[in-house]
Amino acid sequence: MTLAGVAISPPKFCLNKPDTVALEVSTTNSVAVAEFRDPTREIQVVRDGTVLFWGPAVRIEIDDDRTEVQCADPRWYLTRRFFGRADRVNLLVGGDFEDGLTGWDTPVALTPVIDPTRAVQGTQSVRLTGSAEGHDSYLPQTYTHSQQYSPEGDQLTIATHVWVPSADYQGDATHGLGLFVVHNHAAGGLPNLYGDEDPQVTITEDTPKDQWVRFEVTVDFVKAGDTVEVRLYPPWGTANYDLVTLTLRESLSFVEQDMATIISGMVGYAQGLFGGFDHGKSDLGIAVDVDPTGVTLSRTFEFADHQNIDDELMVFTRRRGGVDYTFDHPTRTLVVSHPHAGTVREDLTLTWGGNVTRFRLSVDRVQKADQAVILGPGDGPDREEGGATATPAGPTLEDVTVAPDGTEVGELDRAASERLAVVTHPEVLQVTCVGLIGNLSPGDWVPVTISALAMSEEQYRVIDIAPDPANDSLVATLNLRDPITPEEAMARFPRAVDACTDGAGGVWVVASDGGVGAYNGATFHGSLPDDAIIPNAPVVAIVPHGAGGYWLVGADTGVFAYGDAPGRYGYTAMIDTEYAQGDRAIIGAEAHDPGGDDTLQLIADDGSLYLASDTP
């Protein structure tokens, strides 16, 4: 349905968050207001037959004059979806005893009584009576595991609540049993027994009396066709049982999978399209466009933890070698860019007084810090942590955060450096530009010159744009931040061929002509263009020598040392003959640990390895 009389603000297209658009209409336009209020409807903004925006209305404000509507792209739905189901399925029948003994097997040597005077939930429980010391009387129910999800077998959790009246307790059942579980294997062999020696699920003189006590047993490696028999034992005396549950521990696991596969699987699961789980998640019609990244990871999402799916997708934007997300509206597709969206704009500078007509700089010092601490897993004095510091401009300010799930202990210092790169530059620059519609995209790195701020070609990254074709203008939001990973540095630096870290959180990047960029606190030690050197072969690698220097390596084995990196030399035969004839070329290099930090290993395109010489 086409709606008339709706005022449309320029849509805002964002990096790593949902795109948005604002609409406004007179409240007297009852047709439009009714459409906006219908939760089954979505909004499309179309110009000249092209869908510019497509997504749901996420906020509606109506007064006696105007109706204002905020819309977001379909990725917004993922912020409202979580791993797991709303309620876990009890695989036992009649575990709450609200329908009497329905679902339970024939009692063994006792007579169960439905008790309407005591219940954890609902109106009744079951009362069991043991008639003698060491009796073997119980109420059973057997569950058959029909579908197996994990190759090694699934994990089941059996839980119940029990009330033991102190006035009736005279002694124990056989082995002090209370909740007892027998796991029988379809493949044969001896059964596994649970609960006969566990003080957490036995009923003895130590069990709290005259109150509800929760018992729980976990059974591992349950395969298709296996049976699990749940037995409820009273002591010598009486016990009430209620809310007996058997639930499957479900998770979505990816073992040694490409990051692209994991992201696609997560978005598919969010729409009930991946993993074979029936968790009541409707299809949102969101496609995913992602190429293999070459980054292999293992991730497990426990459904009982109910992690937010969009939050977990954003974890991939914060890791080294991660991704960026944008949204393609005409195809309703989440576009995943690796390692980052956008390009370095060597062809464009945003200049106040030229293509920039207005600017607004916001510096949020509430978020600023000069020291960053990233806390690892655990707590107490033994908790691992990473740290990074910068030279403060004014009083020292500190930032402490918890590392994202899955961060390895060895990654904490790097994570702290990444965090520091953000909090030392809490600046957001908004510019209004003319003549740039279609020539600037979220994720682009672009130099900015604003004389009023003494800013000359400082590199900013575009984090959102709002084009306004009617005025041939767009508003772009930019943030200032040094690259925090080699991948970001390569994305920003012109003609970049390799990048590395300096071991202290800084990043170096090299271009094919030997030009070097130093970011995030790394020290610049020099470059070939600064020394007026034109290499005989393109530079292909930069290798750190601690934080004090680096080597630049050419495709012909030529080596150039800067800072405290010692001089190293390539191979004359390769320089004079093999590279020149196209027989062999160097494609990479690395510090060679067996020889210490001063040893440099060169890697050829045929797999050959060379140790650079310390003599000409």
Buried (B, 14 or more C-beta within 10 A) or exposed (E): EEBEEBEBBBBBBBBBBBBBBBBBBBBEBEEBBEBBEEEEEBBEBEEEEEBBBBBBBBEBEBEEEBBBBBBBBBBBBBBEBBBBBEEBEBBBEBBBBBEEBEEBBEBEEBEBEBBEEBBBEEEBBBBBBBEEEEBBBBBBBBBEBEEBBBEEBBBBBBBBBBBBBEEBBEBBBBBBBBBBBBBBBEEEEEBBEBBBEBEEBBBBEEBEBEEBBEBBBEBBBBBEEBBBBBBBBBBBBBBBBBBBBBBBBBBBBBEEBBBBBBBBBBBBBBBBBBBEBEBEBEEBEBBBBBEEBEBEBEBEBBBEEEBBBBEBBBBBBBBBBBBBBBBBBEEBBBBBBBBBBBBBBEEBBBBBEEBBEEBEBEEEEEEBBBBBBBBBBEEEEEEBBBBBBBEBEEEEBEBBEEBBEBBEEEBBBBBBBBBBBBBBBBBBBBBBBBEBBEEBBBBBBBBBBBEEEEBEEBBBBBBBBBBBEEEEBBBBBBBBBBBBBBBBBBBBBEBBBBBBBBBBBBBBBBBBBBBBBBBBBBBBBBBBEEEEEEBEBBBBBBBBBBBBBBBBBBBBBBBBBBBEBBEBBBBEEBBEEBBEEEEBBBBBBBBBEEEEEEBBBBBBEEEEEBEBBEEE
